[in-house]
Amino acid sequence: MKTRQLGKTGLDVSLLTFGCGAVGGLMTKGESKDQDHAVAWARDNGINHFDTAPLYGDGASETNLGRALGRNRDGLVISTKVRLDADARGGTGAAMRLSIENSLRRLQQDHVDLLQLHNTIDPTAAGSAMTVVEVLNDVVPVFEALRQEGKIRFLGFTANGDTDALHQLVRSGCFETAQIFYNMLTPSAGEVVPADYPGQDYKQLLLAAADHNVGSIGVRALAGGALSGHERRHPLSMQSVTPIGSGRDYAIDAARARAFQPLLDAAHATSLPELALRYMITNPALSTTEIGIATLGELQQAKGAIDKGPLSSDALLMIENIRAGFQDA
């Protein structure tokens, strides 16, 4: 599998990242033998980035990934996250340290390559949402201390929240990576969209990240599964998925996904998931595309799609024309 450099980290990561979240479900609710088989298959087929978080299955994902990886971590990039609850304010350092220590224990490692802030970023602190000032003044110094102690190598954040605030963090120079919400239904991180486009306008955040040498991890590549065009979900998968940056609900996203059927009829791809993943890697600014899975078969299909390469300019024009018909429902 081809690789791209993850911003200024200097790490080469596979175009496809193995997502270990609850939306796909394999690494949180699957059988151990299936998890081990999928992780081994990914490694054997050039997938070198595995992304998890304490919240995924209340630690189950990290525990299962740690077991499946075994002792040999050579050539791998392992990332996890920390999310601070509202009651952690005033004790940010202690909460972050407890979180990473627990993550390292579950992952059976003495460090991770990338630790990412998992909180929503907004102008006003409410609940677990954090402001840019809080992040820079309270979170980043603890991140840096953990880096000096050798527990983490690089710093990242999940770019969920207020668009202008997300751009501020990208420009801050404090983070090496950002998880960016980008897909065929939510294209605004990678291109200019009309003012009335139904979805969050991320104001080309993906391109801003590239300009500031911040590595980008494309998340929600299949819009939580909606870009399969199906509303029925695998039993291991999260059964109710709230859209991020796109439609009002999952059913709207799935209906819009089915509008891309003409591209399959024109032989630009063989399935909607293939079309969606190839759309992601067509943008050269994106470092890697993360995919959540319920089965090994889904992972194999995702790799097959990535290996087919970027979409043609004709396909991109068709996608743009179809999206022009999307309206708020």
C-alpha positions in Angstrom: 0.0 0.0 0.0 1.2 3.5 -0.8 2.1 5.9 2.0 2.1 9.6 2.5 4.1 11.7 5.0 2.1 12.7 8.1 2.9 16.4 8.2 6.0 17.4 10.1 6.1 14.2 12.1 8.3 12.7 9.4 6.3 9.5 9.7 5.2 7.7 6.6 1.7 6.3 7.1 -0.4 4.1 4.9 -3.1 5.7 2.8 -5.5 3.6 4.8 -5.7 3.8 8.6 -7.2 1.0 10.6 -9.8 2.7 12.8 -10.6 0.9 16.0 -13.7 2.8 17.0 -17.2 1.8 18.0 -18.9 3.0 14.8 -17.4 0.1 13.0 -17.4 -2.1 16.1 -15.0 -4.9 15.3 -12.4 -3.8 17.9 -15.0 -3.0 20.6 -17.5 -5.9 20.3 -16.0 -8.5 18.0 -14.5 -11.9 18.8 -10.8 -11.9 19.8 -9.9 -14.3 16.9 -11.5 -12.0 14.4 -9.8 -8.9 15.8 -6.4 -10.7 15.8 -6.9 -11.9 12.2 -7.9 -8.4 11.0 -5.0 -6.7 12.6 -2.6 -9.3 11.3 -4.0 -9.0 7.8 -3.7 -5.3 7.9 0.0 -5.5 8.9 0.7 -8.1 6.2 -0.9 -5.9 3.6 0.9 -2.6 4.3 -1.5 -0.9 6.7 0.8 0.6 9.4 -1.4 3.1 11.3 -3.8 2.0 14.0 -6.0 4.5 15.7 -7.9 4.0 18.9 -9.2 5.8 22.0 -10.2 5.2 25.6 -13.8 6.0 24.9 -14.1 3.2 22.3 -15.9 0.5 24.2 -14.8 2.0 27.5 -11.2 0.8 27.0 -12.1 -2.4 25.2 -10.6 -1.1 21.9 -7.2 -0.3 23.4 -7.1 -3.6 25.2 -8.0 -5.6 22.1 -5.6 -3.7 19.9 -2.8 -4.2 22.4 -3.4 -7.9 22.5 -3.7 -8.2 18.7 -0.6 -6.2 18.0 1.6 -8.5 20.2 5.1 -7.5 21.1 6.4 -6.6 17.6 5.4 -3.0 16.9 8.2 -2.4 14.3 7.1 -0.1 11.5 3.8 0.7 13.1 2.2 4.0 14.1 -0.1 3.8 17.1 -2.4 6.6 18.0 -4.8 7.1 20.8 -6.7 10.0 22.4 -7.6 11.8 25.6 -10.9 13.4 26.3 -11.3 15.7 29.3 -14.7 15.8 31.1 -16.1 19.0 32.5 -15.1 18.1 36.0 -11.4 17.8 34.9 -11.2 21.6 34.6 -8.7 22.7 37.3 -7.1 19.3 37.2 -6.2 18.9 33.6 -2.7 17.6 34.2 -3.8 14.9 36.5 -6.7 13.8 34.3 -4.5 13.6 31.2 -1.8 11.7 33.0 -4.2 9.2 34.3 -5.8 8.8 30.9 -2.5 8.1 29.1 -1.2 5.8 31.8 -4.3 3.7 31.5 -4.1 3.8 27.7 -0.5 2.6 27.7 -1.3 -0.2 30.1 -4.2 -1.4 27.9 -2.1 -1.1 24.7 0.9 -2.9 26.4 3.3 -0.1 25.4 5.6 2.4 27.1 4.6 5.1 24.6 2.3 5.9 21.7 3.4 7.7 18.6 0.5 10.1 18.6 -1.8 11.4 21.4 -4.8 13.4 20.2 -7.2 15.7 22.1 -10.7 14.3 21.7 -12.7 17.2 23.0 -15.0 19.4 20.9 -13.4 22.9 20.3 -15.9 25.8 20.6 -15.8 29.5 21.5 -17.5 28.9 24.8 -16.6 26.1 27.3 -19.6 24.1 28.1 -19.7 20.5 29.2 -16.7 18.8 27.6 -16.3 21.4 25.0 -13.0 23.4 25.3 -12.0 26.8 24.1 -8.8 27.5 22.1 -7.4 29.4 25.1 -8.0 26.4 27.3 -6.4 24.0 24.9 -3.3 26.2 24.4 -2.9 27.2 28.1 -3.9 24.1 29.9 -3.7 21.1 27.6 -0.7 21.7 25.4 1.8 22.2 28.3 0.8 18.8 29.7 1.1 17.3 26.2 4.6 18.7 26.0 5.6 17.4 29.4 4.4 13.9 28.4 6.4 14.2 25.3 9.5 15.1 27.2 8.9 12.1 29.5 8.9 9.8 26.4 5.2 8.7 26.8 4.2 10.3 23.5 6.0 11.4 20.4 3.6 13.7 18.7 0.5 15.8 19.5 -2.8 15.9 17.6 -6.4 16.9 18.0 -9.8 15.9 16.6 -11.1 18.8 14.5 -14.6 18.8 15.7 -16.4 22.0 16.7 -16.4 25.6 15.6 -14.7 26.1 12.3 -12.8 29.3 13.1 -11.5 27.7 16.4 -10.3 24.7 14.5 -8.3 26.9 12.1 -6.8 28.7 15.1 -5.5 25.4 16.5 -4.1 24.4 13.1 -2.3 27.8 12.9 -1.0 27.6 16.4 2.0 25.5 15.6 1.3 23.3 18.7 0.0 20.3 16.9 1.5 17.9 14.4 -1.8 16.3 13.3 -5.5 16.9 13.0 -8.3 14.5 12.5 -10.4 16.2 9.8 -14.1 15.4 8.9 -14.1 15.1 5.2 -16.0 12.9 2.7 -18.3 13.1 -0.3 -21.1 14.5 1.7 -18.9 16.9 3.7 -16.4 18.3 1.2 -15.8 21.7 2.7 -12.5 20.9 4.4 -11.1 20.3 1.0 -12.8 22.7 -1.3 -15.0 25.8 -1.4 -18.7 25.0 -1.1 -21.7 27.2 -1.9 -23.0 29.4 1.0 -26.2 27.3 1.0 -24.5 23.9 1.0 -26.2 21.7 3.6 -23.4 20.9 6.0 -20.7 22.5 8.1 -18.4 24.8 6.2 -14.9 23.8 7.4 -13.4 26.5 5.2 -10.8 24.3 3.5 -9.3 23.2 6.8 -7.6 20.3 5.1 -5.7 22.7 2.9 -4.9 25.0 5.9 -3.4 21.9 7.6 -1.3 21.2 4.6 -0.1 24.8 4.4 1.0 24.6 8.1 2.6 21.1 7.7 0.0 19.6 10.0 -0.6 15.9 9.1 -4.3 15.2 8.3 -6.2 12.1 9.2 -9.5 11.9 7.3 -12.2 10.7 9.5 -15.9 9.7 8.8 -14.7 8.7 5.3 -18.0 6.8 4.9 -20.0 9.4 6.9 -20.4 6.8 9.7 -21.5 4.2 7.2 -24.1 6.3 5.4 -22.0 6.4 2.2 -22.7 2.7 1.8 -26.2 3.9 0.9 -27.7 1.5 3.4 -29.5 2.2 6.6 -29.3 -1.3 8.0 -26.2 -1.7 10.0 -24.0 -4.7 11.0 -24.8 -6.1 14.5 -21.3 -5.1 15.8 -21.6 -1.6 14.5 -22.9 1.4 16.5 -26.7 1.2 15.7 -27.4 4.9 16.0 -24.8 7.2 14.4 -25.1 11.0 14.7 -23.7 12.8 11.6 -20.8 15.1 12.0 -20.7 18.0 9.6 -23.2 16.6 7.2 -27.0 16.0 7.2 -29.5 16.3 10.0 -29.6 12.6 10.5 -28.2 9.3 9.2 -31.2 8.6 7.0 -30.7 11.9 5.1 -27.0 11.1 4.6 -27.8 7.6 3.3 -30.4 9.1 0.9 -27.9 11.6 -0.4 -25.3 8.8 -0.8 -27.7 6.9 -3.1 -27.8 10.0 -5.3 -24.3 9.1 -6.4 -25.5 5.9 -8.1 -25.0 7.4 -11.6 -21.2 7.3 -11.0 -21.5 3.5 -10.5 -23.7 3.3 -13.7 -20.9 5.1 -15.5 -18.3 2.6 -14.2 -16.3 5.2 -12.2 -16.5 2.7 -9.3 -18.1 -0.6 -8.5 -19.7 0.4 -5.2 -20.5 3.5 -3.1 -17.9 2.7 -0.4 -15.2 2.3 -3.1 -16.3 5.6 -4.7 -16.2 7.3 -1.3 -12.7 6.1 -0.4 -11.2 6.9 -3.7 -12.7 10.3 -3.4 -10.8 10.8 -0.2 -7.4 9.8 -1.6 -7.9 11.9 -4.7 -7.1 15.0 -2.6 -3.3 15.1 -2.3 -3.5 17.3 0.8 -4.9 14.4 2.9 -2.2 12.3 4.6 -4.3 9.2 5.4 -7.9 8.0 5.4 -9.3 6.2 8.4 -11.9 3.5 8.0 -13.9 1.8 10.8 -14.8 -1.8 10.2 -17.1 -4.6 11.5 -15.5 -7.4 9.6 -12.2 -8.3 7.9 -14.1 -8.4 4.6 -14.9 -4.7 5.0 -11.2 -4.0 5.6 -10.2 -6.0 2.5 -12.7 -4.1 0.4 -11.5 -0.8 1.7 -7.9 -1.7 0.8 -9.0 -2.8 -2.6 -10.7 0.5 -3.2 -7.6 2.5 -2.1 -5.4 0.4 -4.3 -7.5 1.4 -7.4 -6.2 5.0 -6.9 -7.8 8.4 -7.3 -10.9 9.2 -9.2 -10.9 10.8 -12.6 -11.7 14.5 -13.2 -14.9 13.4 -15.0 -16.0 11.5 -11.8 -15.2 14.5 -9.6 -17.3 16.7 -11.9 -20.2 14.3 -11.6 -19.9 14.3 -7.8 -19.9 18.1 -7.8 -23.0 18.3 -10.0 -24.9 15.8 -7.9 -24.1 17.7 -4.7 -25.4 20.9 -6.3 -28.8 19.4 -5.9 -28.5 18.8 -2.2 -30.8 21.0 -0.1 -31.5 21.2 3.6 -34.2 18.7 4.5 
